[in-house]
Amino acid sequence: MKHSLVIDLGNTSVKYAVFAGKKFICQEKIVIEDKSFLKTKSILSKMLSENNLLASDFEDAILFSVVPSLNKNIQKFVSSVLKLKLKVFDINEVQKLPEGVPLEIGSDLLADICGGERFYGSPLLIADLGTVTKFILIGENKELVGCSFMPGMDASLKSMTKQTALLPKLRIEKPEQLIGRNTIECMKSGVYYSTVSSLKHFVDAAKKQYKDIKVVVTGGYSEVIKEDIDDSIYDPLLTVKGMNEIRIILKKGN
């Protein structure tokens, strides 16, 4: 079976995911600062080699982007590596959007909605913990009820360190205790538990509205907090799987 490359270009990183039809094969996440693509080319070459893949094994490639200014750079890079013309996703090509989804929706958010509904059904609450923390509520009839956005965990940390000269830069991780006893512990506690508490609040509210609702946690920081969210489904690949589903729909002509 021929393979497909699905690219998720976000605000802070780029994910390169390989699929064989609907089957996920592998993925690499690379920081967006690598605009020269020298490091990217080396990492992707290694990924393909480890999975016994050649450029000739790919039949198509699609880019889902929230940073349009970098689209041409990605297109040129993929063309040079895989000898493929990279398609840039255009929401106007989707003939039928899920009920309640506006045309101005971001491609990553649309992928979460499509992937969530297809793989987990409805009603469904999706918590996408990336650069922005997104809470997405899908109703019983597969319709988008609404969303709520808040700064992501890394953005919250950076807002403190940027505005306060003496605060250190930290990695995102679960603190050892709820209440910190020094500056570092206090910062970690605030960022971590504010995110966990927000998610628990949305889960409780959604369960009052939909008794049998499922909760899916995804995004770059989902692994950090997954153990503190009871009865949730951890799916770090939900967004790229949703993008691949959209790719298949577009290829079939909706």
Residue, then its C-alpha position, 0 to 999 in steps of 0.5 A: m500500500k502506498h503511503s501518505l504524509v500528513i503535516d501539522l504546522g502549528n505555532t511552535s512545532v511541525k508534526y510529520a506523520v506517515f499513514a498507510g491508508k487509515k493506519f498510522i505508521c510513524q511521526e516526528k515532531i520538530v520545533i518550528e525554529d528550524k527554518s533552514f530544514l537542515k535538521t528537519k531533513s536529517i530527522l525525517s530521513k532517519m524516520l523513513s529509514e527506521n520504518n523502511l520507507l523510500a520517497s517512492d513509497f509515497e503517493d501524496a502529502i497534505l499540509f494543515s497550517v495555522v502559520p500561512s507565512l511558512n507554507k511555501n517553505i514547507q512545500k519546497f522542502v517536501s518537494s525536494v525530499l519526497k518529489l511530491k507536490l504538497k497540497v495545502f488544506d483549504i477548508n473551502e474544499v470541504q463540501k459538508l462541514p459538521e453542524g455548527v462548524p464555521l468556515e473560519i475554523g482553524s485546521d487543527l481544530l477541525a481535525d480534532i472535531c473530525g477525528g474525535e467524532r470518527f474514532y470516539g463518537s458523540p457526545l464528546l469533550i476534547a481537551d487539546l493541550g497545545t500552544v493554546t489549551k482548547f476545550i471542544l464540546i461535540g453534542e449527541n448529534k455530532e454537532l459542534v456545541g462550542c469551544s473554550f480557549m485559554p493560554g497553553m501551559d508553556a504560554s502561561l509559564k512564559s508570560m510569567t518569566k517574560q514579565t518578571a526578570l528574576l523568575p527562571k525558565l522551567r520545563i513543563e512537568k507535574p510538581e511534587q506537591l500541590i503547594g510550592r515552597n519555593t519559586i520554582e515549585c510555586m510556578k510549576s504548581g500554578v501552571y499545572y493545577s490551573t490546567v488540571s482544574s480547568l479541565k476538570h471543571f469542563v468535564d463536570a459541566a459537560k457530564k451534567q449536560y450529557k450523561d454518557i459523554k466521553v472525554v479525550v485528552t490530546g495535544g503536546y502537554s496531554e501526557v503531562i496531566k493525563e494521570d490526573i484526569d479520571d475516566s479520560i481517553y489519552d490519544p496524543l495522535l488525535t489531531v493528525k489522525g483527524m487530519n488524515e481522515i480529512r485527507i481521505i475524505l477530500k481524496k474521495g471527493n467528500 
